[in-house]
């Protein structure tokens, strides 16, 4: 499939019309074009050479070790220090207290594989090409740890990779590799007798709870490979927790059984909540990704929520264990630690569960970290930083400049207070392509500034949205019909298009539709949406 995509891309660049006499090309021109296509094809398929991976150094930088810990589906506000009423996250709280809390961290695509690919490549989904949870990265894709290796770092990957879920083989950029196929399993599954982890290319049975086991592997690597060598290191600890179906470690099971899920204001099925909202949103309420028919089960979503929070306890303990090892082994003062979620998660907002949409609960993620000697304790960064900025930031911590193919920007100096906010990106792109397996969420593009969010849908007869996040943080009041907002809407539409057009991404790819997808509805659930009154006209009425 990758080869087909490459030819499609080449075809787009060099399209010409053989049926038009005026545009028939000469044999020489045709040969030159074929040669160019062959060269391009070879360049795309070839792995990056050692020379390609040597980045320019940042003058005067003192390279640090880096630990990046990623959670799955952990939303931005399920942490104690941001005011959650009962969840306990002491290690995340400590990172924020001792370092930086990125209050407006978001992902450019709210879905596991595309977001993970954006983290690893520093690129938007439309550039790295991992457009859903099924496809692998394109051949020739460079993952940022390859640059770290070329700069003399030891690198280790532990956990969920997910891009191209049929394989758990070691990927480029890592000296040590511990992973599993697809989403993995919290505990070794009883129905899969041969289930195993891939440890440096060999099958090794999973023994226990995955969050603990990955942390064990990570700490063993620190002890056995990192400590004996006088080399900087980079560790990527990529948890399965807290992805659904949520399963806490046995020691945490039932810890929150008496706790109540915070119910968002926008969850109720009321005309107020759906006033001026897109029709797809109301329709999704009664679907796989809606509160009426969540995951097509009869489980109460509050029960799912309690399990989610209990599963998070092990992730927090993992951070604490790694940090303790660093401190006890003399690495505390020269190691950057970043903790992040790969996408957000709606727990009832707008009647939805899960991710994919451009709403706040879906796109915002936790991001906290320490960088001793550079980031001051207790710093809060308000600028919108994103998953595409992780690679440039980690490279900068290693003293390396950002390579040209990356869309992101290093926030290393922004968080240190050495970069004026005016030098930071003014807006952030969000993009999501419709997937046949979950047909409830349309193709979505959005632009988010610190204050406003404009959302535009593609391929569906429906409404776009504009929110003033300062006045309306829960996105209750869609301003799309407001007269005084029309100039802003036009400007944001144009800015959004300009970003996409710049990288030839003003078109939507789609993959092989293999089945109808999770398209069921609950018979006695919410009714389908009505067309909004603003669109209704009498016959022959003008616009
Ligand atoms: Ca995820």
Boltz pocket constraint, residues with backbone or C-beta under 6 A from the ligand:
constraints:
  - pocket:
      binder: B
      contacts: [[A, 71], [A, 72], [A, 73], [A, 111], [A, 112], [A, 243], [A, 342], [A, 343]]
      max_distance: 6.0
